[in-house]
């Protein structure tokens, strides 16, 4: 899912993780405020398969080009030793989740952001 954020949310990301994000302006009909598409610029191979519930595509699934790739990831856990100094990123191979650092989470909560769900990983 592509996050569309209010300019005040974008300011939090720009201040705390300027090297991890890019923004593209977007107009939302009927909304006079400024909104932007948030693009995480980093993909990190850091899913801890042993600690997460993962399923991979298998040959018998009939899609040979996907064999070995993630089919499903539940209760995701990441190996923080692989994330370096990244504060915002998507996981390589399973880019559904947008991962943010604890300080970004707290900053977003302070400004009363809505429409997000934070899950520890």
C-alpha positions as a printed Julia matrix, in Angstrom:
121×3 Matrix{Float64}:
   0.0     0.0     0.0
   1.27    3.47   -0.86
   1.03    5.9     2.05
  -0.5     9.29    1.31
   0.29   11.66    4.16
  -0.61   15.16    5.26
   2.21   17.69    5.02
   2.51   17.72    8.85
   3.19   13.98    8.83
   5.7    14.41    6.01
   7.51   17.01    8.12
   8.03   14.44   10.88
   9.57   11.96    8.46
  11.67   14.65    6.78
  13.03   15.83   10.12
  13.77   12.41   11.64
  14.64   10.3     8.58
  15.58   12.6     5.69
  17.74    9.96    3.95
  15.13    7.22    4.17
  12.17    8.9     2.45
  11.13   10.87   -0.6
   7.85   12.68   -1.21
   5.73   13.2    -4.28
   3.0    15.84   -4.22
  -0.54   14.65   -4.81
  -3.82   16.53   -5.06
  -6.83   15.06   -3.3
 -10.05   16.47   -4.7
 -12.09   18.19   -2.03
  -9.17   18.53    0.4
  -7.48   21.94    0.43
  -4.55   20.81    2.61
  -1.32   19.6     1.05
  -0.82   15.82    0.82
   2.18   13.82   -0.36
   2.96   10.24   -1.32
   5.57    8.87    1.08
   8.18    6.69   -0.63
  10.54    4.62    1.53
  13.86    4.66   -0.32
  15.36    1.63    1.46
  14.53   -2.07    1.18
  16.36   -4.22    3.67
  16.59   -8.01    3.76
  15.95   -8.37    7.48
  12.93  -10.59    8.11
  13.83  -13.12   10.79
  12.27  -16.21    9.2
  12.83  -18.34   12.29
  11.05  -15.89   14.6
   8.26  -15.04   12.13
   5.52  -17.18   10.66
   6.51  -17.31    6.99
   5.37  -19.32    3.99
   7.25  -19.45    0.71
   6.01  -20.2    -2.77
   6.61  -23.87   -3.65
   7.04  -25.6    -7.02
   3.64  -27.26   -6.64
   1.98  -23.82   -6.44
   2.41  -23.6   -10.23
   4.3   -20.31  -10.38
   7.94  -21.28  -10.97
   9.09  -17.65  -11.11
   7.97  -17.18   -7.48
   9.41  -20.34   -5.92
  11.33  -19.47   -2.77
   9.79  -15.99   -2.45
   7.53  -15.08    0.45
   3.93  -16.17   -0.01
   2.81  -14.95    3.42
   4.43  -13.35    6.45
   2.56  -13.28    9.76
   3.8   -12.12   13.15
   6.78  -10.57   11.38
   9.96  -10.1    13.35
  13.0    -8.37   11.97
  16.67   -8.91   12.66
  17.72   -5.45   13.86
  21.38   -6.3    13.31
  20.63   -6.0     9.58
  18.81   -2.66    9.6
  21.76   -0.39   10.33
  20.77    3.2    10.95
  17.59    3.05    8.85
  14.59    4.66   10.52
  12.1     4.02    7.7
  12.19    1.11    5.26
  10.34   -1.73    3.65
  11.46   -5.31    4.04
  13.02   -6.88    0.97
  10.86   -9.65   -0.38
   7.77   -8.56    1.57
   7.17   -4.89    0.94
   3.65   -4.7     2.33
   4.73   -3.28    5.7
   6.31    0.12    6.17
   8.73   -0.16    9.09
   9.4     2.94   11.19
  11.65    3.48   14.18
  10.31    3.95   17.69
  11.18    7.66   17.69
   9.17    8.24   14.51
   6.27    6.28   15.99
   6.31    8.47   19.12
   6.55   11.67   17.06
   3.57   10.62   14.94
   1.55    9.8    18.05
   2.43   13.22   19.52
   0.92   15.02   16.53
  -2.2    12.83   16.69
  -1.78   11.01   13.4
  -4.74    8.84   12.37
  -5.14    6.0     9.89
  -2.06    4.07   10.98
  -1.53    0.89   12.95
   1.73    0.31   14.79
   2.74   -3.3    15.4
   6.04   -4.21   17.1
   8.34   -6.17   14.82
